[in-house]
């Protein structure tokens, strides 16, 4: 936020962030607060309130959070000392009395490193503000299914971005293909050649920074929910070299007991002759719908482009229909190459979804393309904010 804006009136959110991304939303919490966790909970509550609502006075914070003024004063002083919150100056006077001093999260005082490993030919990385605004970018070529080379490339990309930062790094967020445990262990990622790799611990040790690793679709769905306009029950389908999904239900992300919720890429769709999947089976959704196959099929028969996309869209609709019905989802959001996930693809997927779900119950479920730029990278920023500051 520019210094010239420090004395601006109270607002719902910082203008720069609102112009760039629109209002953000927090995830709903179902965690019971224990007495021994009260201080960290209150600290996160203050940060969440400022992050989502924008600059306010200490008295405003006390009213908004329900905490006492003494508690707020103590927490704000601590956060200012930690250089996470800053004073912006006084609010414009609107009546008698001394104008209140506004405080806000120091949105530009730290940087977040985000890495998106879902690309078909390269990995993308970005240096971002706490609002998810990209300030620098780097890319690196994707190794060919070599796990060791892929890890080396990931570390190289992260180091390049860290070297560009003039501010302290809050943390590194990585969105990767595959099944990822809560501890950041990549349990299985055939596309990257990783099985049981402790990626989070390894990268954190190598970089000496906090690192959070999640599945790329789970990262993307956080960005869609936090910065987008989606409702509280939806699925985001990420289509790239592989196919995966992230789920939000009741304002909460769903990962499953095996951390495999949304692993729709290896659901077999269709009978008869089918393409072989990287997992070793034939006919997986990922084998039918991945970007490489669609691009190659269109290049081989340009005149059949619409037929190729129509078939792929229909297979996606069939695969997600049971999930929509089981979870009563409101919408399906697609993320991937816009030229492939076109009107033809979306229309075919929507028709198949409606044909395979209960008529008049799910007829209003829509499939649409995301409007979020850099969705995995910005999801990585949300991951770091949650992990390091309790902001979600």
C-alpha positions in Angstrom: 0.0 0.0 0.0 1.5 3.4 -1.0 2.5 5.7 1.9 0.3 8.4 0.5 -2.7 6.2 1.3 -1.8 5.8 5.0 -4.4 8.3 6.3 -7.3 7.1 4.2 -10.7 6.5 5.8 -11.7 3.1 7.1 -12.6 0.8 4.2 -13.7 -2.8 3.7 -10.4 -3.8 2.1 -7.3 -2.2 0.8 -8.0 -0.4 -2.5 -5.1 -1.9 -4.4 -6.1 -5.5 -3.4 -9.8 -4.9 -4.1 -9.1 -3.4 -7.6 -6.8 -6.3 -8.4 -8.7 -9.3 -7.0 -12.0 -8.2 -5.5 -13.0 -9.0 -1.9 -11.6 -12.1 -0.3 -13.4 -14.6 1.9 -12.2 -16.6 4.9 -12.7 -20.4 5.3 -15.1 -21.4 8.0 -13.5 -22.9 11.1 -14.8 -25.9 12.9 -12.0 -26.1 15.5 -12.8 -25.7 19.2 -10.5 -23.2 20.8 -8.8 -24.6 23.9 -7.7 -22.3 26.7 -4.0 -23.0 26.0 -4.5 -22.0 22.4 -6.5 -18.8 23.1 -3.6 -16.3 22.5 -2.6 -17.8 19.1 -6.3 -18.0 18.2 -6.9 -14.3 19.2 -3.8 -13.3 17.2 -5.0 -15.1 14.1 -8.5 -13.6 14.6 -7.0 -10.1 14.6 -5.0 -10.8 11.5 -7.9 -12.4 9.7 -10.2 -9.4 10.5 -7.6 -6.9 9.2 -6.7 -9.0 6.2 -10.3 -9.4 5.0 -11.9 -6.1 6.2 -9.0 -3.7 5.8 -7.6 -0.8 7.9 -9.4 -0.1 11.2 -8.7 1.4 14.6 -8.0 -0.6 17.7 -11.5 0.2 18.9 -12.9 -1.0 15.6 -11.0 -4.3 16.0 -12.3 -4.8 19.6 -15.9 -4.3 18.4 -15.4 -6.5 15.3 -13.7 -9.4 17.1 -15.4 -9.2 20.5 -12.0 -9.0 22.3 -11.4 -6.5 25.0 -9.6 -3.3 24.2 -6.7 -4.3 26.5 -6.3 -7.6 24.6 -6.4 -5.8 21.2 -3.9 -3.2 22.3 -1.5 -5.9 23.5 -1.9 -8.1 20.4 -1.5 -5.1 17.9 1.6 -4.0 19.7 3.0 -7.5 19.4 2.1 -7.7 15.7 3.7 -4.3 15.0 6.9 -5.4 16.8 6.8 -8.6 14.6 6.4 -6.3 11.5 3.3 -8.1 10.4 0.9 -5.1 11.2 1.7 -1.4 10.7 0.1 1.9 11.7 -1.2 3.9 8.8 -1.9 7.2 10.4 -5.0 8.8 11.7 -8.5 8.5 10.3 -10.1 11.6 8.8 -11.9 13.4 11.5 -15.7 13.0 11.4 -16.6 14.5 14.8 -15.3 15.7 18.1 -12.5 14.0 19.8 -9.1 12.8 18.8 -9.0 10.9 15.5 -8.3 7.2 15.8 -5.1 5.7 14.4 -5.7 3.0 11.8 -3.7 -0.2 11.6 -3.6 -2.9 8.9 -1.7 -6.0 7.9 1.6 -4.9 6.3 0.6 -6.3 2.9 3.8 -5.4 1.1 6.3 -5.8 4.0 6.9 -9.5 3.3 6.9 -11.7 0.2 5.5 -15.1 -0.5 7.2 -17.6 -2.9 4.6 -19.6 -4.9 5.5 -22.5 -7.2 3.0 -24.2 -9.6 4.1 -27.6 -10.7 1.1 -28.5 -12.8 2.4 -27.2 -16.2 2.9 -29.6 -19.1 6.3 -28.3 -20.2 7.5 -26.0 -17.4 7.1 -25.1 -13.7 6.1 -21.6 -12.9 7.0 -19.5 -9.9 6.1 -16.1 -8.5 7.1 -13.7 -5.8 3.9 -12.3 -4.3 2.7 -9.8 -1.7 0.4 -11.0 1.1 -2.5 -10.0 -1.1 -1.4 -12.5 -3.8 -0.2 -9.7 -6.1 2.6 -11.0 -8.3 5.8 -8.8 -8.2 8.2 -11.1 -10.0 8.0 -14.3 -12.1 10.4 -17.1 -13.0 10.0 -20.4 -14.9 12.0 -23.5 -15.4 11.8 -26.4 -17.9 10.0 -29.5 -16.6 12.2 -32.6 -16.5 10.9 -35.7 -18.1 9.4 -37.9 -15.3 12.7 -38.0 -13.4 12.0 -37.6 -9.7 15.5 -36.4 -8.7 15.8 -33.9 -11.6 12.3 -32.6 -10.7 13.3 -32.0 -7.1 16.5 -30.2 -8.3 14.4 -28.0 -10.7 12.0 -27.1 -7.9 14.8 -26.0 -5.6 16.4 -24.0 -8.4 13.2 -22.2 -9.2 12.6 -21.3 -5.5 16.1 -20.0 -5.1 15.8 -17.8 -8.1 12.7 -16.2 -6.7 14.1 -15.8 -3.2 17.1 -14.0 -4.7 14.7 -11.4 -6.3 13.1 -10.5 -2.9 14.0 -7.2 -1.2 11.7 -8.0 1.7 11.7 -10.9 4.2 10.1 -14.2 2.9 7.1 -15.2 4.9 7.1 -18.7 3.4 7.1 -20.9 0.3 4.0 -22.5 -1.0 4.1 -25.4 -3.6 1.2 -26.8 -5.6 2.2 -30.1 -7.0 0.5 -32.9 -8.9 -0.2 -36.1 -7.0 -1.5 -37.2 -3.6 0.0 -35.1 -0.8 -0.3 -35.8 2.9 -0.9 -33.2 5.6 2.8 -33.2 6.4 3.7 -32.3 2.8 4.9 -35.8 1.8 4.1 -36.5 -1.8 2.6 -40.0 -1.4 2.2 -40.6 -5.1 2.8 -38.5 -8.2 3.5 -40.7 -11.2 3.7 -37.7 -13.5 6.6 -36.3 -11.5 8.3 -39.6 -10.6 7.7 -39.1 -6.9 6.5 -41.7 -4.4 6.8 -41.1 -0.7 8.9 -38.0 -1.1 9.0 -35.7 1.9 9.0 -32.6 -0.3 7.9 -30.1 2.3 10.6 -31.1 4.8 13.3 -31.4 2.1 12.6 -28.0 0.6 12.3 -26.3 4.0 15.7 -27.8 5.0 17.4 -26.8 1.8 16.0 -23.2 1.8 15.9 -22.7 5.6 12.4 -21.3 5.2 8.9 -22.3 6.2 7.4 -24.4 3.3 3.9 -25.7 2.8 3.1 -28.3 0.1 -0.3 -29.3 -1.2 -1.9 -30.8 -4.3 -2.1 -28.3 -7.1 -5.9 -28.6 -7.4 -6.3 -28.2 -3.7 -4.2 -25.0 -3.9 -6.2 -23.7 -6.8 -9.6 -24.3 -5.1 -8.4 -22.1 -2.1 -7.6 -19.3 -4.5 -11.0 -19.6 -6.2 -12.8 -19.5 -2.9 -10.7 -16.8 -1.2 -10.5 -14.4 -4.1 -13.3 -15.5 -6.4 -17.1 -15.3 -6.3 -17.8 -19.0 -5.7 -20.3 -20.3 -3.2 -19.6 -22.6 -0.3 -20.0 -25.9 -2.1 -18.2 -26.3 -5.4 -15.5 -28.3 -7.1 -12.5 -27.0 -9.1 -11.2 -29.3 -11.8 -7.6 -28.6 -12.8 -6.6 -29.9 -16.3 -3.0 -29.9 -17.4 -0.5 -32.8 -17.8 -2.8 -34.6 -15.4 -6.4 -34.1 -14.1 -7.3 -33.4 -10.5 -9.9 -31.7 -8.5 -10.2 -29.5 -5.3 -13.4 -29.5 -3.2 -15.0 -27.0 -1.0 -18.0 -28.1 1.0 -19.7 -25.9 3.6 -16.9 -23.4 3.4 -14.3 -26.1 4.2 -11.7 -27.7 2.0 -12.1 -31.5 1.7 -9.0 -33.6 1.5 -10.2 -37.0 2.7 -8.7 -39.5 5.2 -6.2 -40.6 2.5 -5.6 -37.1 1.3 -6.9 -38.3 -2.1 -10.3 -36.4 -2.3 -10.5 -35.0 -5.8 -8.2 -37.6 -7.4 -10.7 -38.0 -10.3 -7.9 -38.3 -12.9 -7.7 -42.1 -12.3 -11.4 -42.9 -12.5 -12.0 -45.1 -15.5 -14.5 -43.6 -17.9 -15.9 -45.5 -20.9 -15.5 -49.0 -22.2 -13.8 -50.5 -25.3 -10.4 -49.4 -26.7 -9.0 -46.8 -24.4 -5.7 -44.8 -24.1 -3.2 -46.1 -21.6 -2.7 -43.9 -18.5 0.6 -43.1 -16.8 -0.6 -45.1 -13.8 -0.6 -48.2 -15.9 -4.3 -48.7 -16.5 -6.4 -48.0 -19.6 -9.2 -45.5 -19.9 -8.5 -43.2 -16.9 -10.1 -39.8 -17.2 -6.6 -38.3 -17.1 -5.6 -40.4 -20.2 -8.6 -39.1 -22.1 -8.6 -35.4 -21.0 -5.0 -34.4 -20.3 -3.7 -31.4 -22.3 -1.0 -33.4 -24.1 -3.5 -35.9 -25.6 -6.0 -33.2 -26.6 -3.4 -31.1 -28.3 -1.9 -34.1 -30.2 -5.3 -35.3 -31.3 -6.3 -31.9 -32.6 -2.9 -31.4 -34.4 -3.4 -34.8 -36.1 -6.9 -34.0 -37.3 -7.5 -30.2 -37.1 -10.9 -30.6 -38.7 -12.0 -32.9 -35.9 -11.2 -30.3 -33.2 -14.8 -29.9 -32.0 -15.3 -33.7 -31.9 -12.2 -34.2 -29.8 -13.2 -31.6 -27.3 -16.8 -32.7 -27.3 -15.8 -36.3 -26.4 -13.4 -35.1 -23.7 -15.9 -32.8 -22.2 -18.6 -35.6 -22.1 -16.2 -37.9 -20.3 -15.4 -35.3 -17.7 -19.2 -34.7 -17.2 -19.7 -38.5 -16.6 -16.8 -38.7 -14.2 -17.9 -35.8 -12.0 -21.7 -36.5 -12.0 -21.6 -38.9 -9.0 -19.4 -36.4 -7.0 -21.9 -33.6 -7.7 -24.8 -35.8 -6.6 -23.0 -37.2 -3.5 -21.9 -33.8 -2.2 -24.8 -31.7 -3.5 -22.3 -29.3 -5.2 -23.4 -25.9 -6.6 -20.9 -25.3 -9.3 -17.9 -26.8 -11.2 -15.0 -24.5 -12.1 -12.5 -25.4 -14.7 -8.8 -24.4 -14.7 -6.4 -25.1 -17.6 -5.7 -23.9 -21.1 -8.6 -21.6 -22.2 -8.3 -22.6 -25.9 -9.0 -26.3 -25.0 -11.6 -25.8 -22.3 -13.7 -23.9 -24.7 -17.5 -23.5 -25.1 -17.6 -26.8 -27.0 -15.8 -28.6 -24.1 -17.9 -26.9 -21.4 -21.2 -27.5 -23.2 -20.5 -31.2 -23.7 -19.4 -31.6 -20.0 -22.5 -29.7 -18.8 -24.9 -31.9 -21.0 -23.3 -35.1 -19.7 -23.4 -33.9 -16.1 -27.1 -33.1 -16.3 -27.8 -36.4 -18.2 -26.2 -38.4 -15.4 -27.7 -36.7 -12.4 -31.3 -36.4 -11.1 -33.5 -34.2 -13.3 -34.8 -31.0 -11.8 -32.5 -31.4 -8.8 -29.1 -30.6 -10.4 -30.3 -28.8 -13.5 -28.9 -25.5 -12.2 -25.4 -26.8 -11.6 -23.1 -24.9 -14.0 -19.7 -25.6 -15.4 -17.6 -22.6 -16.1 -14.0 -21.5 -16.7 -12.2 -19.7 -13.8 -11.7 -16.0 -13.9 -8.7 -16.2 -11.5 -5.2 -15.5 -13.0 -2.3 -17.5 -11.6 -4.7 -19.7 -9.7 -2.2 -22.2 -8.3 0.3 -19.6 -7.4 -2.3 -17.5 -5.6 -3.5 -20.6 -3.9 0.0 -21.2 -2.7 -0.1 -17.7 -1.1 -3.3 -18.6 0.7 -1.6 -21.8 2.0 1.4 -19.8 3.4 -0.9 -17.2 5.0 -2.9 -19.9 6.7 0.2 -21.8 7.8 2.2 -18.9 9.1 -0.3 -16.3 10.2 -3.5 -18.2 10.7 -5.2 -16.2 7.9 -7.6 -18.3 5.9 
